[in-house]
Amino acid sequence: MSGASDRLYDLLPVVYRLRDAERGEPLRALLGIINSELSSVEADITGLYENWFIETSDEWVVPYIGDLLGARGLNTIKTTAFSQRAYVANTLFYRRRKGTAAVLGILAGDVTGWPAHVVEFFELLQTTQYMNHRRLFNTMPDLRNTNQLNLLDKPFDILPHTADVRHIYNRRGKYNIPNIGIFLWRLQNYPLQNVIARRADAPHAYGYHFSTLGNPAPLFNFPAEPGSPDEQLVPAPIRPFDFYLDLKTYNDTYGSLANPPENSRYYGPQRSLQIIKDGTPVPPKDVMCKNLSAWAQPSSGKVAVDVTLGRIAFPTGEEPTQSLVVSFNYGFGADIGGGPYDRRDRITEITPPMQEFQVGKGKTYATLNAALADWVINLQPPAVIRIYDSATYDANITINLPKNGMLVIDCENEERPTLINAAPLKVISDATAAEEAAAFTLSGLLIEGNLEISGKQNLTLADCTLVPGLALDEDGYPKHSDQASLTVTGTDVVDTSISILRSILGPLELPEECQSLTISDSIVDAPLAKDADEPARYAIAASADGAASGPVTTLERVTVFGKVHVKELSLASEVIFVHPVISDRRQEGCVRFSYVPPNSQTPRHFHCQPDQALADREKQLGALTLPSDEYNKIITRVRPQFTSLRYGEAAFAQLSSPCADEIKTGAEDGSEMGVFSLLQQPQRLANLQIALDEYLRFGLEAGIFFVT
């Protein structure tokens, strides 16, 4: 059969092809080579044509097209969330409407990749009005309008304010004639579809949690199309009063209709959240907004939803009898840990002799246990056990890996299944020699419980979450803050290596005999128990008390909550050690562009904090050593500050606005130290400042405010 490589050969007359076949087809082979070169030339010509246009050009061409338009150069952002393409494509649009609030909002979104909202604060100044030109939107506030009062001092505040003469660029003053406010939402919304709701603890069996972990988690808005109300255009926690007004408006408008629309502004199959009880969707008219902090039950015929805590409650006798399935959005700072984000370039490709075992609704196996059992029956071939939904699965299992075996447990792209195991999920390797070490990978999973491995194996955790503290209670605190998320047991672990990428996990209990530990773009969290000031155990060590050291370790772009004790720190690059770290071998390895707390014992430092800040201050003062008060002031100022220290909250591990610039811009490329270095937030802000210099009207002053 002729293929693409026979395109030129097929153009020859039949007589020449017959003669060529008699001679073993040397002509066909020659034309096949020529055809491959022809295809390369054609692809290059096609690419050149596509590179004429900003919509179809390669990314490397974008700056050149921008140069033709005179667009100012921006810092290159490596993250996939940002491209200069939109900025260059919309340059003429920006210039035609230069200086208007609408364009500044679009510009801020295109340049930073974050949703943005622009406020002209002069419109919100309370002034004495000329009666012939009254501004009806700028009058005394109506104290009966609860919704407007609820938005006070927030991005969508429309109430008039008295003048504030402080500058806005430092985020202090707001309401003045030259002031423009640019509000940015840094947290992202992550949609989960058809998730099994978690039942509340006794005695509130009539209640459920949207979160599969049973912790309080605010429900986020799924950004709507342009033209929707302002609050629905951004990925932010749903405001309870706005949700209440949404349901009230729906009932007032459609309550008497026989076939009302299935969607309100926030609720419905095509909106931010939905509830399916016993296989039947709950309509918007049966949903009510309610504070469920005390698990108060709704009236008969209603389903109560608390969007702040992510809770659901039913009246007595109206609880689900079969299942409660929910769809909702939660918030987080970046695509790390188990989450429903795009992982197409990292999903294991199934190639022979690998086999795939499909798990999920409508697939070959309904449970993870069934797929593993069949894998054993099939003599444990190299395999991928792939989960095709975001349901919850029992993971009280023990996996025995054969010599030179290979097993991957992952999920379909943009899904996030939850594995729950009361006992450790055990993975045991039968290998007896280094060359027989098995390979085991977990990818894209949220795991409530801990993982225990033994034997010679290469473990990889990618895009996974092992809940710090093993599980969370209904107040969001860890249930077992003194337990490790990952433990290596046994005596024959010298050939055991562990690689962790883009993951969130609790403490690691690894003996120093392990071959290696490598972590990148991740969070290691020794969680704080309720009312505790210090973690109950070490984050990385061979024992809970840190008396024994962990293995040779490499850390890159990692945030570590908890003390660390390892045999050797081969490399720590752009790492935030929140608590002291000890490396037994300090003559080997390097710590660079990282924050290392005082009283740590590590290899040599390069551009680390607070060392650099102390050295700079000594140079300013011309002193060999700093006075104790000056030293303590710098140590306190440079210490990392976070928006949230508790896993389960949307802003977990995010550096807060007051955090020192030495930390927020201390990475090698000028981004922040720690896990969120991949977001390159300083570069995004610098790009916005560059753009504002060109597009902000003369005489105006802009302030940038982070909402999340």
Stockholm file with secondary structure:
# STOCKHOLM 1.0

chainA/1-708         MSGASDRLYDLLPVVYRLRDAERGEPLRALLGIINSELSSVEADITGLYENWFIETSDEWVVPYIGDLLGARGLNTIKTTAFSQRAYVANTLFYRRRKGTAAVLGILAGDVTGWPAHVVEFFELLQTTQYMNHRRLFNTMPDLRNTNQLNLLDKPFDILPHTADVRHIYNRRGKYNIPNIGIFLWRLQNYPLQNVIARRADAPHAYGYHFSTLGNPAPLFNFPAEPGSPDEQLVPAPIRPFDFYLDLKTYNDTYGSLANPPENSRYYGPQRSLQIIKDGTPVPPKDVMCKNLSAWAQPSSGKVAVDVTLGRIAFPTGEEPTQSLVVSFNYGFGADIGGGPYDRRDRITEITPPMQEFQVGKGKTYATLNAALADWVINLQPPAVIRIYDSATYDANITINLPKNGMLVIDCENEERPTLINAAPLKVISDATAAEEAAAFTLSGLLIEGNLEISGKQNLTLADCTLVPGLALDEDGYPKHSDQASLTVTGTDVVDTSISILRSILGPLELPEECQSLTISDSIVDAPLAKDADEPARYAIAASADGAASGPVTTLERVTVFGKVHVKELSLASEVIFVHPVISDRRQEGCVRFSYVPPNSQTPRHFHCQPDQALADREKQLGALTLPSDEYNKIITRVRPQFTSLRYGEAAFAQLSSPCADEIKTGAEDGSEMGVFSLLQQPQRLANLQIALDEYLRFGLEAGIFFVT
#=GR chainA/1-708 SS CCCGGGTTGGGSCHHHHHHHHHTTSHHHHHHHHHHHHHHHHHHHHHHHHHTTSTTTSCGGGHHHHHHHHTCCCCCCCCSTTCCSHHHHHTHHHHHHTTTCHHHHHHHHHHHHSSCEEEEEGGGGBCCCCCGGGCCTTSSSCCTTCHHHHHTTTSTTCCSCBCCCCSCTTTTSCCCSTTEEEEEECCSEEEEEEEEECEECCTTCTTEEESSTTCSCCCCBCCCCCTTSCGGGGSCCBCCHHHHHHHHHHHHHHHTTCSSCCSCCSSBSTTSSBEEEETTEECCGGGEEECCCTTCCCCCTTCEEEETTTTEEECCTTCSCSSCEEEEEEEEESSSCSSCSSCCTTTSCCCCTTCEEEEESTTSSBSSHHHHHHHHHHTTCCSEEEEECSCCEEECCCEEEECTTCEEEEEECTTCCCEEECSSCEEEEECCCSGGGCEEEEEESCEEESCEEEESSEEEEEESCEECTTSSBCTTSCBSCTTSCSEEEESSCCTTCEEEEESCEECCEECCTTSSEEEEEEEEEECCCCTTCSSCSSCSEESSTTSCSCEEEEEEEEEEEESCEEEEEEEEEESCEESSCEEEEECSSCEEESCBCCTTCBCSCEESCBTHHHHHHHHHHHTCSSCCHHHHHHHHHHHSCCBSBCSTTSTTBTCBCTTSCHHHHTCSTTSSCSSGGGGGCHHHHHHHHHHHHHHHSCTTCEEEEEECC
#=GC SS_cons         CCCGGGTTGGGSCHHHHHHHHHTTSHHHHHHHHHHHHHHHHHHHHHHHHHTTSTTTSCGGGHHHHHHHHTCCCCCCCCSTTCCSHHHHHTHHHHHHTTTCHHHHHHHHHHHHSSCEEEEEGGGGBCCCCCGGGCCTTSSSCCTTCHHHHHTTTSTTCCSCBCCCCSCTTTTSCCCSTTEEEEEECCSEEEEEEEEECEECCTTCTTEEESSTTCSCCCCBCCCCCTTSCGGGGSCCBCCHHHHHHHHHHHHHHHTTCSSCCSCCSSBSTTSSBEEEETTEECCGGGEEECCCTTCCCCCTTCEEEETTTTEEECCTTCSCSSCEEEEEEEEESSSCSSCSSCCTTTSCCCCTTCEEEEESTTSSBSSHHHHHHHHHHTTCCSEEEEECSCCEEECCCEEEECTTCEEEEEECTTCCCEEECSSCEEEEECCCSGGGCEEEEEESCEEESCEEEESSEEEEEESCEECTTSSBCTTSCBSCTTSCSEEEESSCCTTCEEEEESCEECCEECCTTSSEEEEEEEEEECCCCTTCSSCSSCSEESSTTSCSCEEEEEEEEEEEESCEEEEEEEEEESCEESSCEEEEECSSCEEESCBCCTTCBCSCEESCBTHHHHHHHHHHHTCSSCCHHHHHHHHHHHSCCBSBCSTTSTTBTCBCTTSCHHHHTCSTTSSCSSGGGGGCHHHHHHHHHHHHHHHSCTTCEEEEEECC
//
